[in-house]
Amino acid sequence: MFFASDNSGPAHPAVMQAMMDANTGYQSGYGEDSLMVEVTQMIRNLFEAPEAAVYLTATGTAANSILLATMANPWDTIFCSPMAHIHEDECNAPEFYSGAKLTLVPAQNAKMTPAALHASIEAEESRGVHGPQRGPVSITQVTEKGTVHSLEELRALTDVARNFGSKTHLDGARFCNALVSLGCSAADMTWKSGIDTVSFGGTKNGLMGVEACVIFDPKLAWEFELRRKRGGHLFSKHRYLSAQMKAYLTDNLWHDMATAANTSCARLADGLRGHDAASLLFEPQANMIFAELPRRDHKKVQDAGAHYYVWNGDPQSGDPDQPLIGRFVTDWSMTHDAVDQFLQVLRS
């Protein structure tokens, strides 16, 4: 009953096998391996973008930060929601790599609204040389609250950005979970919706540790390469990143794993809805749930072996009736039996 994070689950056996298969003989380093040639073409095919530049990093923080640094000048500001992954979870790495600042745009259900984004962008470049200039917009998909931007919502935000001459970055740490939720193509959720760059996440969805940076404007490619190297994220034994990503893309493994995670999440959400004392704070749309439960319920399931984060208090000590917020995340390996076991303990 491990719902702490999709980072905590195992890598898929096919991914581990792919790394073993890659661990023979000699290959050129620094992204010049033959596997990377295949990966580049596979990602271009997936995104229906034959000219896209494709690069790999080992962490999502590096993917987001180097992409944004490539898109923003040090005197710019990057627009994002207060719940954006780049604001809540990356220790100012986007600011460190880019030199730019973040401007937090008011959000609803962890999603920026077009009106709020328009007002925030319009307010900048109003003080000449004394103030920050308008930089890119960053959208987290899936959001940090488990909600998913619809294609219409994405297009509304990118339209605002484009009207001001700003580019748009999609933080896709849970990209595949969002794609499965929307039932659309990778192209639909990115460049066809006005997205300029995307971090195509893998680590949260069954890989050992690799993310793909997809840049739809090839003119940005060389700067990204320089920034990746300068930032210390160009792997010498790059083939082990390539091998993971190739396995991910082969026979739509990424889709199967994201579907499994989302299905387990939906099963858990349905069970929580059937528990009188539970309240879902956001409508789960992918593989993450925020639910409020009395402290006594948190203590009961955690004493039975459930693992997850409780946001606003100690489940083991205090008023048993006090509502506490738990975050529950399912990964590709989460079984229905584990979900049902959790729900059985909760109802007992």
C-alpha positions as CSV (number, residue, x, y, z in Angstrom):
1,M,0.0,0.0,0.0
2,F,2.6,2.5,-1.1
3,F,1.0,5.7,-2.3
4,A,3.8,8.2,-1.4
5,S,5.0,8.9,-4.9
6,D,5.3,7.4,-8.4
7,N,9.0,8.1,-8.0
8,S,9.1,5.3,-5.4
9,G,7.9,2.5,-7.6
10,P,10.2,0.1,-9.4
11,A,11.5,0.5,-12.9
12,H,9.7,-1.7,-15.4
13,P,11.5,-5.1,-16.2
14,A,11.6,-4.2,-19.9
15,V,13.6,-1.1,-19.0
16,M,16.1,-3.0,-16.9
17,Q,16.5,-5.5,-19.6
18,A,17.1,-2.8,-22.2
19,M,19.9,-1.4,-20.0
20,M,21.4,-4.9,-19.7
21,D,21.2,-5.3,-23.5
22,A,23.0,-1.9,-23.9
23,N,25.8,-3.0,-21.5
24,T,27.8,-4.8,-24.1
25,G,30.6,-3.6,-26.4
26,Y,31.5,-0.1,-27.1
27,Q,29.4,3.0,-28.0
28,S,30.3,6.6,-28.5
29,G,29.5,8.8,-25.5
30,Y,27.8,12.1,-24.9
31,G,24.7,11.4,-26.9
32,E,26.4,10.1,-30.0
33,D,25.4,6.4,-29.3
34,S,23.4,4.5,-32.0
35,L,20.5,4.0,-29.6
36,M,20.0,7.8,-29.4
37,V,19.6,8.0,-33.1
38,E,16.7,5.5,-32.8
39,V,15.2,7.4,-29.8
40,T,15.3,10.7,-31.6
41,Q,13.4,9.3,-34.6
42,M,10.9,7.5,-32.3
43,I,10.2,10.7,-30.4
44,R,9.8,12.7,-33.6
45,N,7.3,10.1,-34.8
46,L,5.4,10.1,-31.5
47,F,5.1,13.9,-31.6
48,E,4.6,14.1,-35.3
49,A,7.4,16.6,-35.4
50,P,10.1,15.5,-38.0
51,E,12.3,18.6,-37.3
52,A,12.1,18.5,-33.5
53,A,15.4,18.5,-31.6
54,V,15.5,15.8,-28.9
55,Y,17.8,15.5,-25.9
56,L,17.9,13.4,-22.8
57,T,18.7,14.3,-19.2
58,A,18.7,12.1,-16.1
59,T,16.4,14.3,-14.0
60,G,13.2,16.3,-14.5
61,T,14.7,19.3,-12.7
62,A,17.5,19.4,-15.2
63,A,15.0,19.0,-18.1
64,N,12.8,21.8,-17.0
65,S,15.6,24.2,-15.9
66,I,17.8,23.8,-19.0
67,L,14.8,24.2,-21.3
68,L,13.6,27.3,-19.5
69,A,17.2,28.7,-19.5
70,T,17.3,28.2,-23.2
71,M,14.0,30.1,-23.6
72,A,14.6,33.0,-21.1
73,N,17.1,35.8,-20.8
74,P,18.5,36.5,-17.3
75,W,16.6,39.8,-17.3
76,D,13.3,38.0,-18.1
77,T,10.5,36.7,-15.8
78,I,9.0,33.2,-16.3
79,F,5.3,33.0,-15.8
80,C,3.8,30.0,-13.9
81,S,1.1,29.1,-11.4
82,P,1.9,29.2,-7.6
83,M,1.5,25.3,-7.6
84,A,3.8,24.8,-10.6
85,H,6.3,22.1,-10.2
86,I,9.1,24.5,-11.1
87,H,8.0,26.7,-8.2
88,E,7.1,24.1,-5.5
89,D,9.6,21.4,-6.1
90,E,12.8,22.4,-7.7
91,C,14.7,24.5,-5.1
92,N,14.9,27.6,-7.5
93,A,16.8,25.5,-10.1
94,P,15.0,27.3,-13.0
95,E,16.2,30.6,-11.6
96,F,19.7,29.2,-11.0
97,Y,20.1,27.9,-14.6
98,S,18.3,30.8,-16.4
99,G,19.1,33.8,-14.1
100,A,15.5,34.8,-14.6
101,K,12.8,35.2,-11.9
102,L,9.4,33.5,-11.6
103,T,6.2,35.4,-11.6
104,L,3.3,33.5,-10.0
105,V,0.1,33.8,-11.8
106,P,-3.2,33.2,-9.8
107,A,-4.7,29.8,-10.5
108,Q,-7.9,27.8,-10.1
109,N,-7.5,24.0,-9.4
110,A,-3.8,24.6,-9.8
111,K,-4.3,25.9,-13.4
112,M,-3.6,29.4,-14.6
113,T,-6.6,31.2,-16.2
114,P,-6.1,33.1,-19.5
115,A,-7.4,36.3,-17.9
116,A,-4.9,36.1,-15.0
117,L,-2.0,35.2,-17.3
118,H,-2.9,38.1,-19.6
119,A,-2.9,40.5,-16.6
120,S,0.4,39.2,-15.3
121,I,2.2,39.4,-18.6
122,E,0.7,42.8,-19.4
123,A,2.0,44.1,-16.0
124,E,5.6,43.5,-17.0
125,E,7.8,45.5,-19.4
126,S,6.1,48.6,-17.8
127,R,9.2,50.0,-16.1
128,G,11.7,50.0,-18.9
129,V,15.2,49.0,-18.0
130,H,14.3,48.9,-14.3
131,G,11.9,45.9,-14.4
132,P,11.9,42.4,-15.7
133,Q,11.1,41.7,-19.3
134,R,8.5,39.2,-20.5
135,G,9.8,35.7,-20.7
136,P,8.3,32.3,-21.4
137,V,5.2,30.7,-19.8
138,S,5.6,27.3,-18.1
139,I,2.6,25.0,-17.7
140,T,2.6,21.9,-15.4
141,Q,0.8,18.9,-16.9
142,V,-0.4,17.0,-14.8
143,T,-0.6,19.8,-12.2
144,E,0.8,19.3,-8.7
145,K,-2.8,18.9,-7.5
146,G,-3.6,16.0,-9.9
147,T,-5.7,18.1,-12.3
148,V,-5.2,18.0,-16.1
149,H,-5.4,21.0,-18.5
150,S,-7.8,20.2,-21.3
151,L,-6.6,21.0,-24.9
152,E,-8.9,24.0,-24.9
153,E,-7.3,25.3,-21.7
154,L,-3.8,24.8,-23.1
155,R,-4.6,26.6,-26.3
156,A,-6.2,29.5,-24.4
157,L,-3.0,29.9,-22.4
158,T,-0.6,29.6,-25.3
159,D,-2.8,32.1,-27.3
160,V,-2.2,34.7,-24.5
161,A,1.5,34.0,-24.5
162,R,1.8,34.2,-28.2
163,N,-0.1,37.5,-28.3
164,F,2.7,38.9,-26.1
165,G,5.5,37.3,-28.1
166,S,6.3,34.8,-25.3
167,K,7.1,31.1,-25.8
168,T,5.5,28.3,-23.8
169,H,7.1,25.4,-22.0
170,L,5.2,22.3,-20.8
171,D,6.5,20.6,-17.7
172,G,5.5,17.0,-18.4
173,A,6.9,15.1,-15.5
174,R,3.6,13.2,-15.7
175,F,3.1,13.9,-19.4
176,C,2.0,10.3,-20.2
177,N,-0.6,10.2,-17.4
178,A,-2.1,13.4,-18.8
179,L,-2.1,12.1,-22.3
180,V,-3.9,8.9,-21.3
181,S,-6.4,11.0,-19.3
182,L,-7.2,13.2,-22.3
183,G,-7.1,10.4,-24.9
184,C,-5.3,12.6,-27.4
185,S,-2.0,12.5,-29.3
186,A,1.3,13.9,-28.1
187,A,1.1,16.4,-30.9
188,D,-2.3,17.5,-29.9
189,M,-1.1,18.2,-26.3
190,T,2.0,20.1,-27.4
191,W,2.8,21.9,-30.6
192,K,-0.7,21.7,-32.0
193,S,-1.8,23.5,-28.8
194,G,0.9,26.1,-29.1
195,I,3.6,24.5,-26.9
196,D,7.2,25.3,-27.9
197,T,9.2,22.9,-25.7
198,V,8.3,20.0,-23.5
199,S,9.9,17.8,-20.9
200,F,8.6,14.3,-21.7
201,G,8.7,12.6,-18.4
202,G,9.8,9.0,-17.8
203,T,11.1,8.6,-14.3
204,K,7.7,8.9,-12.6
205,N,6.3,6.4,-15.1
206,G,8.5,3.4,-14.8
207,L,12.0,4.4,-15.9
208,M,15.1,4.3,-13.8
209,G,15.9,7.9,-14.5
210,V,15.6,9.7,-17.8
211,E,13.5,12.6,-19.2
212,A,13.4,13.7,-22.9
213,C,13.6,17.4,-23.8
214,V,11.7,18.0,-27.0
215,I,12.2,21.4,-28.8
216,F,9.9,22.1,-31.7
217,D,12.0,25.1,-32.9
218,P,15.4,23.7,-34.1
219,K,16.9,27.2,-33.8
220,L,17.0,26.7,-30.0
221,A,18.8,23.4,-30.2
222,W,22.5,24.5,-30.1
223,E,21.9,26.8,-27.1
224,F,20.3,23.9,-25.3
225,E,23.2,21.6,-26.0
226,L,25.7,24.2,-24.7
227,R,23.6,24.8,-21.6
228,R,23.2,21.1,-20.9
229,K,27.0,20.6,-21.1
230,R,27.8,23.7,-19.1
231,G,25.2,22.7,-16.5
232,G,26.8,19.3,-15.9
233,H,24.0,17.2,-17.4
234,L,25.5,15.7,-20.5
235,F,26.2,12.1,-19.6
236,S,29.3,10.5,-20.9
237,K,27.8,7.0,-20.9
238,H,24.7,8.3,-22.5
239,R,23.7,5.0,-24.0
240,Y,22.1,4.0,-20.6
241,L,19.7,7.0,-20.9
242,S,19.0,6.1,-24.5
243,A,18.3,2.5,-23.7
244,Q,15.7,3.4,-21.1
245,M,13.9,5.8,-23.4
246,K,14.0,3.3,-26.3
247,A,12.3,0.7,-24.1
248,Y,9.8,3.3,-23.0
249,L,8.8,4.0,-26.5
250,T,8.8,0.5,-27.8
251,D,5.3,-1.1,-28.2
252,N,3.8,1.9,-26.4
253,L,5.2,0.8,-23.0
254,W,4.8,4.4,-21.8
255,H,1.1,4.3,-22.6
256,D,0.5,0.9,-20.9
257,M,2.3,2.1,-17.7
258,A,0.4,5.4,-17.5
259,T,-2.9,3.6,-18.1
260,A,-2.2,1.2,-15.3
261,A,-1.3,4.1,-12.9
262,N,-4.4,6.1,-13.9
263,T,-6.7,3.1,-13.6
264,S,-5.4,2.3,-10.1
265,C,-6.0,6.0,-9.1
266,A,-9.5,5.9,-10.4
267,R,-10.2,2.8,-8.4
268,L,-8.8,4.4,-5.2
269,A,-10.8,7.6,-5.9
270,D,-14.0,5.7,-6.3
271,G,-13.4,3.9,-3.0
272,L,-12.7,7.1,-1.2
273,R,-15.9,8.7,-2.5
274,G,-17.7,5.8,-1.0
275,H,-16.3,6.5,2.5
276,D,-18.5,9.0,4.4
277,A,-15.6,10.7,6.2
278,A,-13.5,11.2,3.1
279,S,-13.5,14.4,1.0
280,L,-11.6,14.8,-2.3
281,L,-10.2,18.3,-2.6
282,F,-9.7,18.1,-6.4
283,E,-11.3,15.9,-9.0
284,P,-8.6,13.3,-9.7
285,Q,-7.8,13.2,-13.5
286,A,-4.6,11.2,-13.7
287,N,-2.7,9.4,-10.9
288,M,-2.8,11.7,-7.9
289,I,-5.4,12.3,-5.2
290,F,-5.7,14.9,-2.5
291,A,-8.2,13.7,0.1
292,E,-9.2,15.0,3.5
293,L,-9.8,12.3,6.2
294,P,-10.1,12.4,10.0
295,R,-6.8,11.9,11.8
296,R,-8.2,8.5,13.2
297,D,-8.5,7.2,9.6
298,H,-5.0,8.3,8.6
299,K,-3.7,6.6,11.8
300,K,-5.6,3.4,11.1
301,V,-4.4,2.9,7.5
302,Q,-0.8,4.0,8.3
303,D,-0.7,1.6,11.3
304,A,-1.8,-1.1,8.8
305,G,1.2,-0.3,6.5
306,A,0.0,2.4,4.2
307,H,2.6,4.9,3.0
308,Y,1.7,8.4,1.8
309,Y,2.2,12.0,2.7
310,V,0.0,13.8,5.1
311,W,0.2,17.6,4.4
312,N,-1.0,19.4,7.6
313,G,-0.4,17.4,10.7
314,D,0.9,14.2,12.5
315,P,-1.5,11.3,11.9
316,Q,-0.2,9.6,15.1
317,S,-0.9,12.4,17.6
318,G,-3.7,14.9,18.2
319,D,-7.5,15.2,18.0
320,P,-8.8,12.0,16.3
321,D,-11.6,14.0,14.6
322,Q,-9.3,16.7,13.1
323,P,-9.4,16.5,9.3
324,L,-5.9,16.1,7.7
325,I,-5.0,16.2,4.0
326,G,-3.3,13.2,2.5
327,R,-1.7,12.9,-1.0
328,F,-2.0,9.6,-2.7
329,V,-0.1,8.8,-5.9
330,T,-0.3,5.6,-7.9
331,D,2.4,4.3,-10.2
332,W,2.4,1.7,-13.0
333,S,3.1,-1.2,-10.6
334,M,0.3,-0.5,-8.1
335,T,-2.0,-3.5,-8.0
336,H,-5.8,-3.5,-7.6
337,D,-5.3,-5.8,-4.6
338,A,-3.2,-3.1,-2.8
339,V,-5.8,-0.5,-3.5
340,D,-8.6,-2.8,-2.3
341,Q,-6.6,-3.7,0.8
342,F,-6.2,0.0,1.6
343,L,-9.9,0.6,1.2
344,Q,-10.8,-2.4,3.3
345,V,-8.7,-1.2,6.2
346,L,-10.2,2.3,5.9
347,R,-13.7,0.9,6.1
348,S,-13.1,-1.5,8.9
